[in-house]
Amino acid sequence: MEEIQSQSDHYRSSSSSASSPASRVPAFNFFYLRKPGSLGQPISFEDSPEWEDTDADVRVEEGGGDSINAATTSVSPSLSKLNSGSLPSPHLPEGAAVARKIAGASVAWKDLTVTIEGKRKYSDNVVKGSNGYALPGTMTVIMGPAKSGKSTLLRAIAGRLPPAAKMYGEIFVNGARMHMPYGSYGFVDLETTLIGSLTVREYLYYSAVLQLPGFFSQKNSVVEEAIHAMSLGDFANKLIGGHCFMKGLPSGERRRVAIARELVMRPHILFIDEPLYHLDSVSALLMMVTLKKLTSTGCTLIFTLNQSSTEVFGLFDRICLLSNGNTLFFGETLACLQHFSNAGFPCPIMQSPSDHFLRAINTDFDRIIAMCKNWQDDNGDFSAVNMDTAVAICTLEATYKSSADAAAVETMILRLTEKEGPLLKSKGKASNATRIAVLTWRSLLIMSREFKYYWLRLILYMLLTLCIGTIFSGLGHSLSSVVTRVAAIFVFVSFTSLLSIAGVPVLMKEIKIYASEESNQHSGALAFLFGQLLSSIPFLFLISISSSLVFYFLIGLRDEFSLLMYFVLNFFMCLLVNEGLMLAVVSLWKNIFQSVLTLVTIHVVLMLAAGYFRIRSKLPGPVWTHPLSDIAFHTYSIQGLLENEYLGVNFAIGQVRSISGFQALHSAYDISPRSNAKWENVLVLFLMAVGYRILVFVLLHFYARKNVSLHRLFRGKHNSTA
């Protein structure tokens, strides 16, 4: 501590250009919104929700000031010095009154520690003994450098930690141990997969129908409220991803669409991981002003942030500052400036507060100082903080633990948890039948609009079929054409199946959309599988019938309608099996390169075991015969097509003798002489299609959920204590 004190004293003596926030910060440097009802004074630590007032009338006045019908409270002693630097609230965008009030909920966490094995180099504790709270109608930001535990703390509070994490401590919602049922809260992840071929209004409407119970027509008002709340009115009818002649939405609007998706449930609490991710300064300010307007409806907003501009910083109500999992400060945003000043690190003039905070606690700056140790700035030093970052962190942590701010946080948590308020209630879910119908219709709309889904595959299939058909055309119907026709059918089935790998990126996108929606319980594995299957059937049938017609007549197969229809049905089932195989591989790897590599390997192996290069009865060993030849869908498809063509056909040898089609094929391919054998092969293909989708269901239900949080486990349960 003597070393820390000496370096801190050295910093105070060398920072004469900096002063305390009260005397340093010009009024125009802070775009600061105070809580309504407290004009002329900063936000108080003693603000506490009254449970019976959770539905307080909330409105935004056009005159520039905020007004909420709630009791005002006394001023925190720690902030009384900062009153002189505050400004009246600025005009909010679109200045209109908020149409819908939300009953907010208070959230408090006490001694919260999160451990993830192997996450940190020196310690498994990602979050260490954090205390804090969030009140209705306020913005609480969790700020810190990279790998400081921001997202982990946010997920712990929301009950969405990964399975590998262990949490110790207590979390309270409205004074009761954490109970957040479905629909009472929303969580916006760092990256949300949006559907580019839908407009903003369409995307939010389908999201609302997937989430909310009731009739479809009742969702329109909810969607319009979400569009208005996130200021998306000008983009409501624009495609999210655009098309070849039109650009999609900018990153800022995309982020607001992701947030609006959660607002259709009218959540009491909204968690957002990095709302300013990949946004420029203007988009960031617009985003935060929009979120500030959202809190005026009563919603409790908790989010993480890496850093912000001065204007954005002034919009926050409370800040939780983390470094390496340690809480360096929790309290009012302006009080954080006073805390740094008290610890010996006053924010220099003309520097953003968040930049100053992160400069003091980010260890990466030590490497920059070491690299640039010979550089000099106008004040004679490259850095405004003239001490080692580790020492600065220790100083700030020690100062906070002994400060009145830390005591005020503990007092506030005690007040919030001393009595239980109303429990949050579930708003109900859409039925599985509704979700299947919505996902099917939405997928049909997406597939019809996006060229790369099935239209491109249709063109590729037609080109491949034309190539195969022209190469093997003019075979005739003599005995000598049998072997060549077997080769043509093998090439057609095998190469078209191999070509379907071109659809892997599309299936990968569908899996990502499912994972994004399932993480918030908007969808389920069963509904997704049925929706994907039902929506893909028309396109697969279109591909099968168009390709089959071209191949069938170019090759010169038997000219009978029933045989043609069987050919189409057999090839359709083959495509259906192959689609299930691709879904299973994509669900397993969730990576395009690995999925393509795996599928190519599987197809090559199955083609070798399909009985063309060597008939099945002569394949060596238990591996090639059983199980590879048994699980190769090429085998059953080719067998069925050959049985459809050659059973019941006789070939004349000379003027007296003739042989059956079965005998003619005996040395070229193994088929069954039974008349109904071809339908048995179709049945096997159907069972394989069902089996692959059952496998996909298992993978989605277990493996694909390994990165999804355990929010269902935490919901309604008491958190364990250390």
C-alpha positions in Angstrom: 0.0 0.0 0.0 2.9 2.4 0.6 4.0 1.9 -3.1 0.4 2.6 -4.2 0.2 5.7 -2.0 3.5 7.0 -3.2 2.6 6.6 -6.9 -0.8 8.1 -6.3 0.7 11.1 -4.6 3.1 11.4 -7.6 0.2 11.4 -10.0 -1.7 14.1 -8.0 1.4 16.3 -8.1 2.0 15.8 -11.8 -1.6 16.3 -13.0 -1.9 20.0 -12.3 -3.8 20.5 -15.5 -6.6 18.3 -14.4 -9.2 19.3 -11.8 -12.2 17.8 -10.1 -15.3 17.3 -12.2 -17.2 19.9 -10.5 -14.9 22.7 -11.4 -13.5 21.2 -14.6 -16.4 20.0 -16.8 -18.1 22.7 -18.9 -21.8 22.4 -19.1 -21.9 21.6 -22.8 -19.6 18.6 -22.4 -22.4 16.5 -21.0 -25.5 15.5 -22.9 -27.0 14.5 -19.5 -30.6 13.4 -19.0 -31.7 13.6 -15.4 -34.6 11.6 -14.0 -37.9 13.4 -14.3 -39.0 15.1 -11.2 -35.5 16.0 -10.1 -34.7 19.1 -12.2 -31.9 21.0 -10.6 -30.4 18.0 -8.8 -28.5 14.9 -9.9 -30.0 11.4 -9.6 -29.9 10.0 -6.1 -28.7 6.7 -4.8 -31.8 6.8 -2.6 -34.1 6.4 -5.5 -36.2 3.3 -4.8 -39.3 1.9 -6.6 -42.5 1.7 -4.7 -44.1 -1.6 -5.7 -47.6 -0.1 -5.9 -46.4 2.5 -8.3 -44.9 0.3 -10.9 -47.6 1.3 -13.4 -46.8 5.0 -12.9 -48.0 7.3 -15.7 -45.0 7.9 -17.8 -44.8 10.6 -20.5 -42.3 12.6 -22.5 -43.0 16.2 -22.8 -42.2 18.1 -26.0 -40.8 21.1 -24.1 -37.4 19.4 -23.5 -37.9 18.3 -19.9 -38.9 14.8 -18.8 -41.8 14.2 -16.5 -42.8 11.1 -14.6 -45.5 10.9 -12.0 -43.4 9.5 -9.3 -42.2 10.7 -5.9 -38.9 12.6 -5.9 -36.2 11.6 -3.4 -33.4 13.3 -1.6 -30.0 13.9 -3.1 -27.1 11.6 -2.5 -24.4 13.3 -0.5 -21.8 11.9 -2.9 -23.3 13.8 -5.8 -24.2 17.1 -4.3 -20.9 18.6 -5.4 -21.6 17.8 -9.1 -24.9 19.6 -9.4 -23.3 22.6 -10.9 -22.3 20.8 -14.1 -25.7 19.4 -15.1 -28.0 20.5 -17.9 -31.7 20.3 -18.7 -32.7 17.3 -20.7 -32.3 17.7 -24.5 -35.1 17.1 -27.0 -35.7 13.4 -27.7 -36.1 12.3 -31.3 -39.6 12.3 -32.8 -40.7 14.2 -29.6 -44.0 12.3 -29.5 -45.6 10.9 -26.5 -44.9 7.2 -25.7 -48.1 5.4 -26.2 -47.5 2.4 -24.1 -46.4 2.2 -20.4 -44.4 -0.7 -19.1 -44.4 -1.8 -15.5 -40.7 -1.9 -14.7 -38.9 -4.2 -12.3 -36.0 -3.7 -10.0 -33.0 -6.0 -10.3 -30.4 -6.4 -7.5 -27.3 -8.7 -7.4 -25.3 -9.4 -4.2 -21.9 -10.9 -3.9 -22.1 -12.3 -7.4 -19.2 -14.5 -8.4 -19.0 -16.4 -11.7 -16.4 -19.1 -12.3 -15.6 -20.6 -15.7 -12.8 -23.2 -15.7 -10.0 -22.2 -18.0 -11.5 -18.8 -18.9 -8.8 -16.7 -17.2 -5.0 -17.3 -17.2 -4.5 -16.8 -13.5 -8.0 -17.3 -12.1 -11.2 -19.1 -13.0 -13.2 -16.3 -11.4 -14.6 -14.2 -14.3 -16.7 -12.0 -12.0 -15.7 -11.5 -8.4 -18.1 -10.5 -5.7 -20.1 -7.9 -7.7 -22.8 -5.9 -6.0 -25.3 -3.6 -7.9 -28.8 -2.9 -8.8 -31.0 -1.5 -11.6 -34.3 0.4 -11.2 -37.3 0.8 -13.4 -37.0 3.6 -16.0 -33.2 3.8 -15.8 -30.2 2.8 -17.8 -27.5 0.8 -16.0 -24.3 0.2 -18.0 -21.7 -2.4 -17.3 -18.4 -0.9 -18.6 -14.9 -2.1 -18.8 -12.0 -3.1 -21.1 -12.1 -6.3 -23.1 -12.2 -9.6 -21.1 -13.1 -7.7 -18.0 -16.3 -9.9 -17.4 -18.9 -7.5 -18.7 -20.8 -10.0 -20.8 -20.5 -12.7 -18.2 -22.0 -10.4 -15.5 -24.8 -9.4 -17.8 -25.6 -13.1 -18.6 -25.4 -14.0 -15.0 -27.9 -11.4 -14.0 -30.2 -12.5 -16.9 -29.8 -16.2 -16.0 -28.2 -17.1 -19.3 -24.8 -18.4 -18.3 -23.3 -21.2 -20.4 -23.3 -24.8 -18.9 -19.6 -24.6 -18.0 -20.2 -21.6 -15.7 -20.8 -21.8 -12.0 -22.5 -18.9 -10.2 -22.4 -18.0 -6.6 -24.3 -15.2 -4.9 -27.9 -13.9 -5.0 -30.0 -12.1 -7.6 -33.3 -10.5 -6.8 -36.1 -9.3 -9.0 -38.6 -7.1 -7.3 -37.2 -8.1 -4.0 -37.7 -11.9 -4.6 -35.0 -14.3 -5.6 -34.6 -14.3 -9.3 -37.8 -15.2 -11.1 -38.1 -14.1 -14.7 -40.6 -16.1 -16.6 -41.0 -16.2 -20.4 -41.9 -12.8 -21.8 -41.0 -10.8 -18.7 -37.5 -9.9 -20.0 -35.7 -9.6 -23.2 -32.1 -10.4 -24.1 -30.3 -9.0 -27.2 -27.1 -10.8 -27.9 -23.9 -9.3 -29.3 -24.7 -10.6 -32.8 -28.3 -11.4 -33.7 -28.9 -13.2 -37.0 -31.5 -11.3 -39.0 -33.4 -12.4 -42.1 -32.2 -10.1 -44.9 -35.0 -11.0 -47.4 -37.7 -9.7 -45.1 -38.7 -6.1 -44.5 -38.4 -4.7 -41.0 -42.2 -4.8 -40.5 -42.4 -8.4 -41.8 -39.5 -9.6 -39.6 -41.0 -8.1 -36.5 -44.5 -9.4 -37.4 -43.3 -12.9 -37.7 -41.3 -12.6 -34.5 -44.4 -11.3 -32.7 -46.5 -14.2 -34.0 -43.8 -16.7 -32.9 -43.7 -15.2 -29.4 -47.2 -14.1 -28.5 -50.3 -16.2 -28.1 -53.6 -15.1 -29.7 -54.8 -14.3 -33.2 -52.5 -13.1 -36.0 -54.4 -9.8 -36.4 -53.7 -8.8 -32.8 -50.0 -8.6 -33.4 -50.0 -5.6 -35.7 -50.4 -3.0 -32.9 -47.5 -4.6 -31.0 -45.3 -4.5 -34.0 -46.1 -0.8 -34.7 -45.3 0.0 -31.1 -41.9 -1.7 -31.4 -41.2 0.1 -34.6 -42.1 3.4 -33.0 -40.1 2.7 -29.8 -36.9 2.1 -31.8 -37.5 4.9 -34.3 -37.6 2.6 -37.3 -40.6 4.2 -39.0 -38.6 5.3 -42.0 -37.2 1.8 -42.5 -40.3 -0.3 -41.7 -40.9 -1.3 -45.4 -37.3 -1.7 -46.4 -35.6 -5.1 -46.8 -33.2 -5.7 -43.9 -30.6 -7.2 -46.2 -31.5 -5.4 -49.4 -31.0 -7.0 -52.8 -28.8 -6.7 -55.9 -30.1 -3.2 -56.7 -30.6 -1.9 -53.2 -28.4 -1.8 -50.1 -29.6 -3.3 -46.9 -30.1 -1.5 -43.6 -27.0 0.2 -42.0 -25.5 -1.5 -39.0 -27.2 1.0 -36.6 -30.7 0.2 -37.9 -29.9 -3.5 -37.9 -29.0 -3.3 -34.2 -32.3 -1.5 -33.5 -34.2 -4.1 -35.4 -32.6 -6.8 -33.1 -33.7 -4.8 -30.1 -37.2 -4.2 -31.5 -37.6 -8.0 -31.9 -37.5 -8.3 -28.1 -39.8 -5.3 -27.5 -42.8 -7.1 -29.1 -43.1 -8.9 -25.8 -43.2 -5.6 -23.9 -40.6 -6.9 -21.4 -40.2 -5.4 -17.9 -36.4 -5.8 -18.1 -34.2 -5.6 -21.2 -30.6 -6.9 -21.3 -28.4 -5.8 -24.3 -24.9 -7.0 -24.9 -23.0 -4.2 -26.6 -25.8 -2.1 -28.2 -23.1 0.1 -29.8 -21.3 -2.8 -31.4 -19.8 -1.8 -34.9 -21.6 1.6 -34.8 -20.1 5.0 -35.6 -20.4 7.9 -33.3 -23.5 9.3 -34.8 -25.3 6.0 -34.9 -24.2 5.3 -31.4 -25.6 8.5 -30.1 -28.9 7.9 -32.0 -29.1 4.4 -30.5 -28.5 5.6 -27.0 -31.0 8.4 -27.3 -33.6 5.9 -28.6 -32.9 3.6 -25.6 -33.1 6.5 -23.3 -36.6 7.3 -24.7 -37.4 3.6 -24.2 -36.6 3.8 -20.5 -39.1 6.7 -20.1 -41.8 4.1 -20.6 -40.7 2.4 -17.3 -38.6 -0.4 -18.8 -35.5 -1.4 -16.8 -32.5 -1.4 -19.1 -29.1 -3.1 -18.4 -26.4 -3.3 -21.0 -22.7 -3.7 -21.5 -20.4 -1.2 -23.2 -16.7 -1.0 -24.0 -16.5 2.7 -24.2 -18.6 5.7 -25.3 -18.4 9.3 -26.3 -19.0 12.1 -23.8 -22.5 12.7 -25.1 -23.4 9.0 -24.8 -21.8 8.8 -21.3 -24.1 11.6 -20.1 -27.2 9.5 -20.9 -26.4 6.8 -18.4 -28.0 6.7 -15.0 -25.7 4.3 -13.3 -22.4 2.7 -14.2 -20.8 -0.6 -13.1 -17.1 -0.4 -13.9 -15.2 -3.7 -14.1 -11.6 -4.7 -14.6 -10.5 -8.3 -14.6 -13.8 -9.3 -12.9 -13.3 -6.8 -10.0 -15.9 -4.0 -9.4 -14.0 -0.7 -9.3 -17.1 1.4 -9.0 -20.9 1.2 -9.0 -23.1 4.2 -8.8 -24.2 7.4 -10.6 -22.3 8.2 -13.7 -21.2 11.6 -12.5 -20.2 10.2 -9.1 -17.8 7.9 -11.0 -15.9 11.1 -12.0 -15.7 12.1 -8.4 -14.5 8.6 -7.4 -11.6 8.7 -9.9 -10.7 12.2 -8.7 -10.7 11.0 -5.0 -8.5 8.1 -6.0 -6.0 10.4 -7.6 -7.0 10.1 -11.2 -9.1 13.2 -12.1 -10.3 13.3 -15.7 -8.3 15.8 -17.7 -10.1 18.6 -19.6 -11.2 17.8 -23.1 -11.1 14.0 -22.5 -14.1 11.7 -22.6 -14.9 10.3 -19.2 -15.2 6.7 -20.5 -11.9 7.0 -22.3 -10.3 8.2 -19.1 -11.8 5.4 -17.1 -10.7 2.7 -19.5 -7.2 4.3 -19.9 -6.7 4.0 -16.2 -7.8 0.3 -15.9 -6.9 -1.3 -19.2 -3.6 -3.1 -18.9 -3.1 -3.0 -22.7 -2.0 0.6 -22.3 1.1 -0.5 -20.4 2.4 -2.1 -23.6 1.7 1.0 -25.6 3.6 3.1 -23.1 6.5 0.7 -23.2 6.6 0.9 -27.0 6.3 4.7 -27.0 8.4 5.5 -23.9 10.5 8.1 -25.8 7.5 10.0 -27.1 6.5 13.3 -25.5 3.2 15.1 -25.6 2.6 18.7 -24.9 2.6 18.1 -21.2 5.9 16.3 -21.2 4.3 12.8 -20.9 2.8 10.4 -23.4 0.2 9.3 -20.9 -2.1 11.3 -18.6 -1.8 8.4 -16.1 1.7 8.2 -14.8 1.5 4.9 -12.9 1.3 1.3 -13.7 -2.2 0.1 -14.6 -2.2 -2.7 -12.0 -1.4 -0.1 -9.3 -4.2 2.1 -10.6 -6.7 -0.7 -10.5 -5.7 -1.6 -6.9 -6.0 2.0 -5.9 -9.4 2.4 -7.4 -10.7 -0.8 -6.0 -9.4 0.0 -2.5 -10.8 3.5 -2.7 -14.2 2.2 -3.8 -14.5 -0.4 -1.1 -14.0 2.2 1.6 -16.1 4.9 0.0 -19.6 6.1 0.8 -20.7 5.0 -2.7 -20.1 1.3 -1.9 -22.0 1.7 1.4 -24.8 3.4 -0.4 -25.0 0.4 -2.9 -25.2 -2.1 0.0 -27.9 0.0 1.7 -29.9 0.2 -1.6 -29.7 -3.5 -2.2 -30.9 -4.1 1.4 -33.9 -1.8 0.8 -34.7 -3.5 -2.5 -34.6 -7.0 -1.0 -36.2 -6.4 2.4 -39.7 -7.0 1.1 -40.9 -8.8 -2.0 -42.8 -7.0 -4.7 -45.1 -8.4 -7.3 -43.8 -11.5 -9.1 -43.3 -11.1 -12.8 -45.9 -13.2 -14.7 -45.5 -15.1 -17.9 -47.3 -13.7 -20.9 -47.9 -17.0 -22.5 -46.5 -18.6 -25.6 -47.6 -19.3 -29.1 -48.7 -22.9 -29.6 -46.4 -25.4 -31.5 -49.0 -25.6 -34.3 -48.9 -21.8 -34.7 -45.2 -21.8 -34.7 -45.0 -24.5 -37.3 -47.4 -22.7 -39.6 -45.6 -19.4 -39.2 -42.1 -20.9 -39.7 -43.4 -22.7 -42.8 -44.9 -19.6 -44.4 -42.0 -17.5 -43.5 -39.5 -20.0 -44.9 -41.6 -20.2 -48.1 -41.5 -16.4 -48.4 -37.7 -16.4 -47.8 -37.0 -19.2 -50.2 -39.1 -17.6 -53.0 -37.3 -14.3 -52.6 -33.7 -15.4 -52.1 -32.1 -16.6 -55.4 -29.4 -18.7 -53.6 -31.8 -20.9 -51.7 -33.4 -23.2 -54.4 -33.5 -21.2 -57.6 -29.8 -21.3 -58.1 -29.8 -25.0 -57.2 -32.5 -25.5 -59.8 -30.4 -23.9 -62.5 -27.4 -26.0 -61.5 -29.4 -29.2 -61.5 -30.8 -28.4 -65.0 -27.4 -27.7 -66.4 -26.0 -30.9 -64.9 -28.9 -33.0 -66.1 -28.5 -31.6 -69.6 -24.9 -32.5 -69.6 -25.5 -36.1 -68.4 -28.5 -36.5 -70.8 -26.6 -35.3 -73.8 -23.6 -37.5 -73.0 -25.7 -40.6 -72.6 -28.4 -39.9 -75.3 -29.2 -42.2 -78.2 -28.6 -45.5 -76.2 -31.5 -47.4 -77.7 -33.1 -50.3 -76.0 -30.9 -53.2 -77.0 -29.2 -55.6 -74.6 -25.9 -53.8 -75.2 -27.3 -50.5 -73.8 -28.1 -51.9 -70.3 -24.6 -51.4 -68.8 -24.3 -47.9 -70.2 -27.8 -47.0 -69.0 -26.9 -48.2 -65.5 -23.9 -45.9 -65.6 -26.1 -43.0 -66.7 -28.5 -43.6 -63.8 -25.6 -43.9 -61.3 -24.0 -40.7 -62.5 -27.4 -38.9 -62.4 -28.2 -39.9 -58.8 -24.7 -39.5 -57.5 -23.7 -36.2 -59.1 -27.0 -34.5 -58.4 -26.7 -35.5 -54.7 -23.1 -34.2 -54.6 -24.2 -31.0 -56.3 -26.7 -30.3 -53.5 -23.8 -29.4 -51.2 -24.1 -26.0 -52.8 -27.0 -25.5 -50.4 -24.8 -25.7 -47.3 -24.4 -21.9 -46.8 -28.2 -21.6 -46.9 -28.8 -24.3 -44.4 -26.1 -22.8 -42.2 -28.0 -19.5 -42.2 -31.2 -21.3 -41.2 -29.4 -23.0 -38.3 -28.1 -19.7 -37.1 -31.6 -18.1 -37.3 -33.0 -21.0 -35.4 -30.2 -20.8 -32.7 -30.9 -17.0 -32.3 -34.6 -17.5 -31.9 -34.3 -20.6 -29.8 -32.0 -18.9 -27.3 -34.9 -16.5 -26.5 -37.5 -19.3 -26.7 -39.1 -17.9 -29.8 -38.8 -21.2 -31.5 -38.1 -24.9 -30.8 -36.3 -27.8 -32.5 -39.6 -29.6 -33.5 -41.2 -26.5 -34.9 -38.1 -25.5 -36.8 -37.8 -29.0 -38.4 -41.4 -29.2 -39.4 -41.3 -25.7 -40.8 -38.1 -26.3 -42.7 -39.4 -29.6 -44.1 -42.8 -28.3 -45.2 -41.4 -25.2 -46.8 -38.7 -27.1 -48.7 -41.0 -29.8 -50.2 -42.4 -27.6 -53.0 -39.0 -26.5 -54.1 -37.4 -30.0 -53.9 -40.4 -31.4 -55.9 -39.9 -28.7 -58.5 -36.2 -29.6 -58.8 -37.0 -33.3 -59.0 -39.7 -33.1 -61.6 -37.8 -30.7 -63.9 -34.5 -32.6 -63.7 -36.3 -36.0 -64.0 -38.2 -34.9 -67.2 -35.0 -33.7 -68.9 -33.0 -36.8 -67.9 -35.8 -39.3 -68.6 -36.4 -38.3 -72.2 -32.8 -37.6 -73.2 -31.7 -41.0 -72.0 -34.7 -42.6 -73.7 -36.2 -44.6 -70.7 -39.5 -46.5 -71.2 -42.3 -44.2 -72.4 -44.9 -44.9 -69.7 -46.5 -42.3 -67.5 -46.6 -44.5 -64.4 -42.9 -45.3 -64.8 -42.1 -41.6 -65.2 -44.0 -40.7 -62.0 -42.1 -43.4 -60.1 -38.8 -41.9 -61.4 -39.9 -38.5 -60.2 -41.0 -39.8 -56.8 -37.8 -41.8 -56.3 -35.6 -38.9 -57.1 -37.6 -36.6 -54.9 -37.1 -39.0 -52.0 -33.4 -39.1 -52.8 -33.3 -35.3 -52.5 -35.2 -35.4 -49.3 -32.8 -37.8 -47.7 -29.9 -35.8 -48.9 -31.4 -32.6 -47.5 -31.7 -34.3 -44.1 -28.1 -35.5 -44.3 -26.9 -32.0 -45.0 -29.0 -30.6 -42.1 -27.5 -33.2 -39.7 -23.9 -32.3 -40.7 -24.5 -28.6 -40.6 -26.1 -28.9 -37.2 -23.2 -30.9 -35.9 -20.3 -28.6 -37.1 -22.0 -25.2 -37.5 -19.2 -24.2 -39.8 -19.3 -24.0 -43.6 -15.8 -25.3 -44.4 -16.0 -28.3 -42.0 -19.6 -29.1 -43.2 -18.6 -29.1 -46.9 -15.5 -31.2 -46.3 -17.5 -33.7 -44.2 -20.3 -33.9 -46.8 -17.9 -34.4 -49.7 -16.2 -37.2 -47.8 -19.5 -38.9 -46.9 -20.8 -38.7 -50.5 -17.6 -40.1 -52.0 -17.6 -43.0 -49.5 -21.3 -43.7 -50.1 -20.8 -43.6 -53.9 -18.1 -46.2 -53.6 -20.4 -48.5 -51.5 -23.4 -48.0 -53.7 -22.8 -51.2 -55.7 -21.8 -49.7 -59.1 -18.1 -49.9 -59.1 -18.4 -53.4 -57.5 -21.8 -55.1 -57.0 -23.0 -55.3 -53.4 -22.8 -59.0 -53.1 -19.1 -58.9 -53.9 -18.1 -55.9 -51.7 -15.3 -57.0 -49.2 -15.6 -57.2 -45.5 -18.1 -56.1 -42.9 -17.3 -52.4 -43.3 -18.1 -51.9 -47.0 -21.1 -54.4 -47.0 -22.4 -53.6 -43.6 -23.0 -50.8 -42.7 -21.7 -48.5 -45.5 -23.6 -50.2 -48.3 -26.7 -50.4 -46.1 -26.7 -46.6 -45.2 -25.9 -45.4 -48.7 -29.1 -43.8 -50.0 -27.6 -44.0 -53.5 -28.0 -47.8 -53.3 -31.8 -47.8 -52.8 -32.4 -45.0 -55.3 -30.4 -46.6 -58.1 -31.9 -50.0 -57.3 -35.5 -48.6 -57.5 -34.8 -46.8 -60.7 -33.3 -49.9 -62.4 -36.1 -52.1 -61.1 -38.6 -49.6 -62.5 -36.9 -49.7 -65.9 -36.0 -53.3 -66.4 -38.4 -55.6 -64.4 -40.9 -57.1 -66.8 -38.7 -56.4 -69.8 -37.2 -59.1 -72.0 -34.3 -58.9 -74.4 -34.2 -61.2 -77.5 -31.0 -63.1 -78.1 -31.1 -64.4 -81.7 -34.5 -65.5 -83.1 -35.4 -68.1 -80.4 -33.9 -67.2 -77.0 -34.6 -64.2 -74.8 -33.5 -63.1 -71.3 -35.3 -61.0 -68.7 -34.2 -57.5 -67.6 -33.3 -59.0 -64.2 -30.9 -61.4 -65.9 -29.5 -58.7 -68.1 -28.7 -56.6 -65.0 -27.4 -59.5 -62.9 -23.7 -58.9 -63.7 -24.0 -55.1 -63.7 -26.1 -54.3 -60.6 -27.8 -56.2 -57.8 -31.6 -55.8 -58.0 -34.5 -57.8 -56.7 -36.7 -59.9 -59.0 -39.9 -59.1 -57.0 -42.4 -56.8 -58.6 -42.9 -54.7 -55.6 -39.2 -54.3 -54.8 -39.0 -50.8 -56.2 -41.6 -49.6 -53.7 -39.6 -51.2 -50.9 -36.7 -49.0 -52.0 -38.9 -45.9 -51.9 -40.0 -46.9 -48.4 -36.4 -47.3 -47.3 -35.6 -43.8 -48.6 -38.6 -42.4 -46.8 -37.5 -44.0 -43.5 -34.0 -42.7 -44.1 -35.4 -39.2 -44.6 -37.3 -39.5 -41.3 -34.2 -40.9 -39.5 -31.9 -38.1 -40.6 -34.4 -35.5 -39.3 -34.7 -37.3 -36.0 -30.9 -37.1 -35.8 -31.1 -33.4 -36.6 -33.7 -33.0 -33.8 -31.3 -34.7 -31.3 -28.4 -32.6 -32.5 -30.4 -29.3 -32.2 -31.8 -30.4 -28.8 -28.5 -31.2 -27.3 -25.3 -30.4 -29.3 -26.5 -27.2 -30.8 -27.5 -26.0 -27.4 -24.0 -26.2 -25.8 -23.4 -22.5 -26.4 -27.0 -21.5 -25.4 -27.4 -20.3 -21.8 -29.2 -22.2 -19.1 -31.9 -19.5 -18.6 -34.6 -22.1 -18.2 -32.7 -23.7 -15.4 -32.3 -20.4 -13.5 -35.9 -19.3 -14.1 -38.0 -19.7 -11.0 -35.1 -21.2 -8.9 -33.1 -19.9 -6.0 -29.5 -19.0 -6.9 -26.8 -20.9 -5.0 -24.8 -18.9 -2.5 -21.1 -19.0 -1.9 
